[in-house]
Amino acid sequence: MDDMGPVAILCGGRGTRLQERTHAIPKALVEIGGRPILWHVIRIYASQGLRRFLLLTGYLGEMIEEFVRDAEWPEPVEIDCLPTGLETPTGGRIALARERLGEGSFSLTYADGVADIDLEALAAFHRGHGRLGTVTVVRPRTQFGIADIDERDRVLAFEEKPRLDHWVNGGFFCFEPGFVDYLNADSVLEDAPLRHLAAAGELHAFRHGGFWDCMDTYKDAVVLNDLWREGGAPWAVWDRDAAANAGAR
């Protein structure tokens, strides 16, 4: 898996919709089960063989640096922090990391999304199509239940929080170094860079049908903490892999 290069993680956000949790800490350090969500994101990668991480920091980045310095990791990881400015947009943060990302493939994700993603399958998919970029796409559940209504306005049934019919950006990207040419200091990753990459036929979608969630609001943080406390955190792939290895012996 190390052939996918370093893993860049966007850690610059303020978490304005998480005010109950982020008034004194960066969003990446909001905890799930007593550990920052950033710890969970790094473990998803590290437990599947990726070892080099570059954290693109911004708001209260010194707290993230302190966390990295003091944390203990089950895997032998190498984690560096790169301050990329307080107000720098997502694409601009990646552009500033050009030299640190090297001349080979690299992975990229957000510090607030977790999934039971198979990173080896993602890497194989990326290598297979040979283009500049791969974005993992997911179908999250809607926030609301829906009503099935017929042509006479009769309510036929209710369905509680179904999955969306459309695929959305779930993070967990793979890129070739040429993608950085699509970026500048003012780029918002999710805007012009990805749209232009798609228009050029250089972006493919890896469909992930398993668990995915994003800690965008206080309610999301509560849900993720509840899953962890109940022992049903699907993104804890390190526990799954450990159990599989034990069963194979």
N, C-alpha and C positions, 0 to 999 in steps of 0.2 A: 504493500500500500504506500510505501514511502516514495514510489515513483510519481505520486500525485503531488509531490512538493509540499511546501509549507501550507498551513491552514491559517488564513487571515480571518480574524473575527472582529466585526464592527462593534466596538464597545464605547462609542462616543455619546450615546443618547442620554437625555435628561429623564425620560420616563414621565412626561408631563401628565399622562393619564393614569399614573400610578402614584399620585401625590401622597396617598396614605403611607406608602412605603419608601418613596424616593425623595423626601424633603431634605434628607441629610446624606444620602448615598447615591451613587450612580445606578442606573437601571440594571446594569449587569451584575450588581451585587445584591439585588433583592433575593431573598432566600427561599428555597424550596427544601423542606425537611432539614432546616438548619444549615444548609450550604448554599452559597450564591448560585443563581441559575447559570452563571458563567462556568462554574465547576461542573455542572451537569453537561453543558455543551461540550466542554473540553473532554470529559470522560467518554462521551459518545464517539468522538474521534479517536482518542488515545486507546480505548479498549479494542478498537478495530485496526490498530497498527500504525496510526499516524502519530508522529512524535514531535514535530516542529510546529510551533504556534507563534503567530505574530498578532498581538492585540492592538487594534487601532483605537486609541483612547482619545477622549475629549473631556466631557464634563466630569469633574472630580477624578481625573485620571490618576492622580497620585494615590487615591484609595485603592484603585485596581492594582497599581504597581505594588502597594503594600501587601495586598491579598496574595498576589503571585509570589512574592518574596517569602511569605510565611507559610503558605499552604504546603501540605504533604500530598503526594500523588502516588497511587498504586503502580502506575506505569512510569517508565523512565522518559519523561517529557522535557523538552527544551522550550521555555516560554519567554518571549521578549515582549516588551511594550513599546509602542511607537506613539508618542503624543502627536495628534494630528489636528489640534486646534479645537476651540470651544464651539464655534459655529460652523465648522466645515461640513458640507453635505456628504452623504455616504460615498458617492463616486469620487469626490475630491479626496476623501481619506485614503481610498485605494490608490489614487494617482500619486499621492505623497509617499506611498510605500513601494513604488516601482522598483527601486534598487534593492530593497530588502526582500522582494518576492523572487528575485533571481530571473533566470532566463528559461526556466522550464514551466511545466504545468503547476497550477496552484489551486487550492480549495479556498472557498470563501463562504462564510455564513454570518448570521446575526447572533447576538449574544442573548436573545430572548426567545428563541424557538427550539423546541425539543421534539424528537421523533424517534421511532424504532427503525430508523433507516438502515438499510444494508449498504454500507459505503463501498464495499468491493463491487457490488452490482452497479452502483452509480459510476464508479471509476471505469468499469468495463464498458458501460454504455457510452461514456464520454470518449474513451479511446476508440470505440467502434465507429462512431460517426465522423470523426476526424475534423470537426469544425472548432471554432474558437471557444464556444461556450456551451455549458449545460446548466439548466436551472431545474431544480426539483420542484414539481408541481403537485399540489394536494387538493383534495376536495373537503374542506372543513364543514362542520355542521353549522347551520344557521343559528342565530341567536334566539329566534322565535319559532314556535310551532306554526304549522300552516293548516289552513282549512281547504278541503276539497269541495268545491261548489259547482253545481251543474248549471245548465242553461236557464233553469227556472229559479236560480238563486237559492236552491235548497242546499243545505250543508249535508254532504254525504259522509264525511269523516274528518277526523283531525289526525295530523301526524306531528309528533313532538320532535322539533329540532332536526329535520332531515339533513342529509348532506347536500351541499350545493350541486347544481347540475354542471357548473363550470369549474375548471381547474384554476387555481391561484398560485402565486409565487410563494413557495414554502422555504426559500433559502436553500442551503446546502448546494452551493454552486461548485462547478469545476470550470476553470478557464485556462486557456493557453496565454502565453505572455502577450501576444498580439492584441488581446482585448484591451490592455491598458492604453493602447493608442486611441481608443474610443472615449477616453476620460480626460477631463481637465479639472482645474481647481474648483470650479463651480458646479460640477456634475452631480446630479442626483441619480444614483445608480439605477433606480427603478423607473426613471423617466427616459431621457434621450439616449443614454448609452445602451440599455437593453432594447429599446425600440429600434435603434439604428442597427444593432447587431442582428435583430430578427429580420429587419428589412433586407439585410445583406445575405440572408440565408445562413448565418453563422451561429444561430442559437437553436439548440434542441432541448426538448423537455423530457425529463426523467419522471415518469408517473409513479408516485408513491401512494399506495392504497392503504397503508397501515396507519398507525397512530401518528398524529402530528398536532401540536398545539403551540400557541404563541402567547407569551405573557404580556399582553398589551394593556390590560386594565387591572384594577384591583380585584375584580371578580375572577379574572383568569388566574391570578396569583392564588386565590383561595381554592379554586378547582384543582390546580396542580399540587398544592400542598395537601389537599384532601386525598388525592390519588396516592401520593407518596406515603402519607400516614397510614392508609389502608393496605399498604403493601402491594398496590396494583399500578405501579408506575411503569407503563410500557416502554418508556424511553430508556430505562435502566438496562441497556443492552449488555452491560458488563456483567450483570447478574445472570442474564440468560446464557451468555457465552460460557460463564464459569460453570453453570449447571450442566451445559452440554458437554463440556470437557470432562467433568467429573463422571458423567454417565458413560463416557466412552472408555474410561479406564477399567 
